[in-house]
Amino acid sequence: MSALGSAREGAPASEMLALKARYLMPCVYHFYREPMVLERGEGCYLYDSEGRRYLDCYAGVGVTSAGHANPEIVAAATAQLGKLAHTTTIYLTEPMLRLAEALAAFVPGDLEQSFFCTSGSEANEGALLLAKLATGRNDFIALSRSLHGRTYLTAGATGMDFWRTDPQPPENVHFVPSPSCGDCPLKLERASCGLRCADAVGELLDAHPGEVAALIAEPLHGNGGIVVPPAGYFERVQAHLRRHGVLLIMDEAQTGFCRTGKRFGFEHWDIAPDIVTVCKALGNGLPIAAFIATRAVAAAYTKPGASTFGGNLVCSEAARATLAFHLAHALDEAAAARGAELEAGLLTLAGNHALVKEVRGLGLMRGLELVEADGTPASAATDTLLESLREHGVLAGKTGPGRNVLTLMPPLVITPEQVAELLTTLDIAFADLMTQRSIAA
Ligand SMILES: Cc1ncc(COP(=O)(O)O)c(C=O)c1O
């Protein structure tokens, strides 16, 4: 372990595991066979209760983009906490309104009016409702590898079986094949497919005229395994949607706020979403989310809508400071530059290990798909790598329907030296894995 300082007594993992087993629902899983107790963060580093330091390359699933315990964000939130924490939306408060103004300036295009809530699921649920109100239709389209949340409708609009828990999901969601060229659901080759997966949207709409309110999609799949759609996919999809008067909702939960090297993931494509949903990195760790729409679409939402903690004053001030930090430090450019360094290193690593089928992603949202020689997902190897990385002081994630995509989403303030540290540690972890495999063989 890359320990900093001497080991000390903190909350013991065994005791925390016992509390978890007794008091949390069994659906709440954790990473690692012997999980550590995380206690403190600073910049790109996390510290556990025994004083060990980890380079955090998952950032709480792409949340703490401006770094852990960012002093400017902490100062803004604590100043507000000491003044007034909560009133709810039935009163006028400056932090929420200034944040709405700042968001409208930060988001490209004419997406201007926000509704604040507290989680990505809630933002997506609200966006889907707004699409119904704006179109007077009831159905939705989602992609087969998507993840959109945990509420009844957003889990129902989640394509990945892994995250679909309700035995009786809603019936008004239609799925289309995800544009995942490395593992095409239509079994086609990119060179000759003619973007069949995008035209599947048009065919579905032709078969259900006047029924679909919106298509919801991530600009690139996060939990689905860091899948970047091919050039022209979303442009073709939006053309089909427009032909049928269907709205486009972009779920920017993971991709928003500079993660992919642009302020929003959808900016990689020549499209204009009608509604964008944001959460995770907006509050840099404080729970705040929103759906943001054009004035024309938002105009349909006139029946009273309230959220107790929506636009919470402390979260709003944290979010405003987060946006200011992103702008002042050009985190979009930083993510693009560090992302290119990371990609180059990952491609070299992939060249040395047959286990790596593909290196995917944009900016600082990267995935390594690991596949065994027989083509099956290398899920156990992915777990071994995660354990080994952690042993060597690096935390990473895993995604994909087969849980075999090693996922890297560090804070966007990661330095070139820390990217190099990550790559060196990945080399060591792969070497460990190869040694373990040769001993086992
Ligand atoms: C793309 C996407 N949408 C929605 C959600 C749900 O967000 P939350 O957990 O804040 O409800 C997630 C969570 O990981 C996500 O990745």
PDBQT file of the ligand as one rigid body, heavy atoms in Angstrom, charges set to zero:
ROOT
HETATM    1  C1  LIG A 501     -26.394   7.830 -16.525  1.00  0.00    +0.000 C 
HETATM    2  C2  LIG A 501     -27.039   7.782 -15.169  1.00  0.00    +0.000 A 
HETATM    3  N1  LIG A 501     -28.285   8.255 -15.024  1.00  0.00    +0.000 NA
HETATM    4  C3  LIG A 501     -28.896   8.242 -13.817  1.00  0.00    +0.000 A 
HETATM    5  C4  LIG A 501     -28.263   7.752 -12.694  1.00  0.00    +0.000 A 
HETATM    6  C5  LIG A 501     -28.976   7.734 -11.379  1.00  0.00    +0.000 C 
HETATM    7  O1  LIG A 501     -28.474   8.732 -10.553  1.00  0.00    +0.000 OA
HETATM    8  P1  LIG A 501     -28.769   8.706  -8.973  1.00  0.00    +0.000 P 
HETATM    9  O2  LIG A 501     -28.033   7.536  -8.407  1.00  0.00    +0.000 OA
HETATM   10  O3  LIG A 501     -28.236  10.037  -8.496  1.00  0.00    +0.000 OA
HETATM   11  O4  LIG A 501     -30.235   8.593  -8.798  1.00  0.00    +0.000 OA
HETATM   12  C6  LIG A 501     -26.956   7.265 -12.805  1.00  0.00    +0.000 A 
HETATM   13  C7  LIG A 501     -26.254   6.719 -11.627  1.00  0.00    +0.000 C 
HETATM   14  O5  LIG A 501     -25.173   6.201 -11.677  1.00  0.00    +0.000 OA
HETATM   15  C8  LIG A 501     -26.321   7.285 -14.075  1.00  0.00    +0.000 A 
HETATM   16  O6  LIG A 501     -25.076   6.828 -14.239  1.00  0.00    +0.000 OA
ENDROOT
TORSDOF 0
